[in-house]
Amino acid sequence: MDLKTYLKTSGVRQQDFAQVVGETQGYVSRVASGKCLLGAATALKWAAATGYQVTPHDLLPNIYRKPTDGLPEQNAA
């Protein structure tokens, strides 16, 4: 699922997610709306922060081309 959907369906506020990942609410908003892309390492960090409900592939499909790319082994099955 994409980040915007995750935030909406999980009830996590952008501000709260921003604090978890160490970014500003504005940056989270720009990424969620597709106006800004994450770096590869940041996509891994953000995916982990969602418990991999949002995968690295969801966040950065041009780098993590397969849906399981970037997932820890237990989540990649």
C-alpha positions in Angstrom: 0.0 0.0 0.0 1.2 3.5 -0.5 2.2 5.8 2.3 -0.9 8.0 2.0 -3.2 5.0 2.3 -1.2 3.7 5.2 -1.5 6.9 7.1 -5.2 7.2 6.4 -6.2 3.6 7.2 -3.9 3.2 10.2 -5.0 6.4 11.9 -1.3 7.5 12.2 -1.0 11.3 11.8 1.6 12.7 9.5 3.1 14.6 12.5 3.4 11.4 14.5 4.9 9.4 11.6 7.4 12.3 11.0 8.6 12.1 14.6 9.1 8.3 14.3 11.2 8.7 11.2 13.0 11.9 12.3 11.6 14.1 9.6 9.2 17.1 9.4 5.5 16.7 8.9 5.9 18.8 5.7 8.4 16.3 4.2 6.1 13.4 5.1 3.2 15.2 3.4 5.3 15.8 0.2 6.3 12.2 0.0 2.8 10.9 0.7 1.4 13.1 -2.0 4.0 12.0 -4.5 5.7 15.4 -4.8 9.0 14.2 -3.4 10.9 10.9 -3.6 12.8 9.2 -0.9 16.4 7.9 -1.1 17.0 4.2 -1.0 18.1 4.0 2.6 15.3 6.3 3.8 12.7 4.1 2.0 14.0 1.1 4.0 13.8 3.1 7.3 10.2 4.3 6.5 9.1 0.9 5.4 10.4 -0.5 8.7 8.5 2.3 10.6 5.3 1.0 9.1 6.0 -2.6 10.1 6.4 -3.2 6.3 2.7 -2.5 5.7 4.3 0.0 3.2 7.2 -1.8 1.5 10.3 -0.3 0.0 8.8 -1.2 -3.4 5.7 0.9 -2.6 7.9 3.8 -1.6 10.6 3.6 -4.3 9.6 1.2 -7.1 12.4 2.4 -9.5 15.0 1.1 -7.0 13.1 -1.8 -5.3 11.6 -3.2 -8.5 10.2 -6.4 -7.0 7.5 -6.3 -4.3 9.8 -8.2 -2.0 13.0 -6.2 -2.6 14.3 -4.5 0.5 12.2 -6.6 2.9 13.8 -8.6 5.7 13.8 -12.3 5.0 10.9 -13.1 7.3 8.7 -10.5 5.4 9.9 -11.4 1.9 8.1 -14.8 1.7 
